[in-house]
Amino acid sequence: MRLYLLPISTRRTLLYCQKLDPPATLKQTWGDWIQAKAARTWSGWEQKDKGWQKKVVSYGNYALRRIPYEEWGLKSVPPLSQRRKQVELRGDEKVEVVYPKSLLPLGKVSKILETLATERESLHKQRLVWCFVGMPITIPIGLLPVIPNLPFFYLVYRAWSHWRAYAGGKHIQFLLKNNLLTYTPSSVVDAVYAGQKQPLPSTPEPTTSPDAELLGNEKIPGPENPYPEGETMLLNQANGRTMTQALDLPQLEVELERAIWQVETAVQLSKEDIAEEKSRGGDEKKTQ
């Protein structure tokens, strides 16, 4: 498999796992089959012109877009089964990490991966428990005629999603602990970032924890980053599509689109909050 680290802003990085052709010793699991079957069913519902399936897909896509992109990234990493663990320890499957060296120093790439793998670990465990707690409460809804028990199925999906994200993080931690990663800077990725037109949205205050190790490049000098202590976007939607085309990864497009939208929204809200605070401060001075 191949891991991609793609900075979205000067404080946020998208993790994405591309699944390559598995070794002969790794067969498709039941979980993979169920996931593929669910994806085909969902796609079929999206093709319908009307009906309750179309409404479920419409509301479902609205909710799915708001699931944090960090969770989607960890979910893209396959769980670490005993068979996969042995395959990776023997070196039968190489794990490559692709990153832009113009933005991410090699010395910090492993630290960024560790942060992405561990920072939400306790959250996923907690939310998984709450999903299991909520499932029995929604069961009576299934007794209603015609109407499907959507709250129950949503909690089932969210429980699976949190488990996959937790398992993906554990897999990355295993790879880091056993030094099984090969780090590969990509000139293709660097070229996409170099072609990004400026300026991009910025905010004087970071939209995340000011942890200096989160991305490793939050103090990029130069005119492209007017707020070195704050946060600046590094990709927009157009260049996100360029990235997927340059890497020949069409499945990456939806992940980048979602991540860019979420970070852009956070940056914009931060700017609005700061402007509102300044406005209130000015009004208070006038009244004094």
Disulfide bonds with the S-S distance in Angstrom:
none
